[in-house]
Amino acid sequence: MSRRIARDSAYKLIFEYLFRKERDELTLDVICADPGITQADKQYIQTVYDGVIAHFSELTELISSCTTGFNPERIFKPDLAALLLASYEMKYMDDIPTPVSVSEVLELVKNYSTEKSASFVNGVLAGVIKKLEA
């Protein structure tokens, strides 16, 4: 499995978390049971999923501070899941370059969200990057 597919799996878990507001061990187990998944990818998925949950309030506050007129409850859930994933990677995973996080998340948004979502997510992430660099 590639990192791109592992990121897609983490995105789906985060998306599910936005609705359930709790960690879903069953879904995580099903995803990680895929025979094509490597141990490194399994570790990435678990790290990102658990990290987003652990830092959920902090990450949503960071995202909210970079949007005008959009509190996190108003952000389209597929876009919010992507923003949480990218924000977590940029803030807590030094081994992933910021441009890679942004690029990969924009691909997810293009696949799972609306036509206008990519530009919205890109703009919010530009603000997140500025805040993290400050």
N, C-alpha and C positions, 0 to 999 in steps of 0.2 A: 504494500500500500504506500502511496506517496503522501507527503505532507499535505498536499492539496486536498486529498480525499480525507485525511485525518482532520483537517481544518473544517471541511464540510460537515463531518460527523460532530465535531465540537459545536459548530454553528447550530445544528439541529437540536442538540441537547440544550443549548442556551435558549433557543426559541421555545422549546417545551417548558423550560424553567419559568419563562415570562408568564405563562398561563397557570402553571401549577404552584409556583412559588415554593417548591421543595425539590430537593435532589431526587431524581428517579433512578434508583439502582437497577431496576429491571431493564430500562431502556439502555443504560450504560452497558450492562452485561450483554445485551443483545448485540449492540454495536461492536463491543470488544471481542465477541465470540466469532466474528468473521475470521475464517481461516487465513485470509489474505492479509490480515493486519499484523504488522510487526510489533515487537515489544516496544520499540521507540515510539511508534505511532500511538500505541495504547497509552503510554506514559504521557505523551503530548495531550491527548484527548482528556485524560483524567486531570492533568495539571490545569489545563485551561478551564475545564468545566468546574472543578472545585475552586479555582482561583476567582472566576467570575462570581460564583455564589458567595465566596468569603468576602469579596470586596464589592459586592453589588451596590450598596449604598454609596460608597465612595466613587465608583465608576459612573453611576447614574448622575451623581452631582457634578462630576467633571464634564460629562456629556451635556447636561442641562446648562452648564455655564457657557457652553459654546453654541447654544441655539438661542435664537431670538423668538420669543413667543411660543416656544414649544417646550412644555415640561415633558418629562419622560413618558407620562401616561398618554400623551397625545401623539407620540412618535409611533409610526406604523411598526408593528411588532417585528416583521422581518428586518427592517432597518435598524431598530434598536438592538436586536440580537447581533447584527453585524458590527454596530458601534461598540457594543460591550466587548465583543471578541477582539476587535482591533485595539481598543483602548487598553484592555488587559495585556495583550501582547506588547504594545509599545511601552507600557509602564513597568511591567514585571518580567518580561522575557528579553533580556539583553542579547541573547543569541540570535534573535530574529530582527533583521534590519527593518526600520520603520517603513521604508518604501515597499518592502515585501508585504508587510502586514496590510498596508493600505491597498496595494494592488490586488492581493488575494481576496480581501473583503469586498472590494468593488466587484470582482467577478462573482462572488456569492450573491451580492445584491442584484446584479444583472440577471442571474439565473432565477432568483426566488422572489424578487420584489417588482415594483412598478418601473416604468420607463424613466420617471423623474427621480427615482430613489438614488441612483448612482451619483448624480450631481449634489443632491442633498447630503448624502453620507460623506462624500468627498469634502464638501465645505465644512461640515462639522468636524471631520477628522483633521482638517487643516488647523482649526481652532484648538483641538486637543493637542496637536503637535506643538503649537506655539506655547500653550500652557505648560506642557511637560518640559519643554526646553528652557522655560523661564526659571 
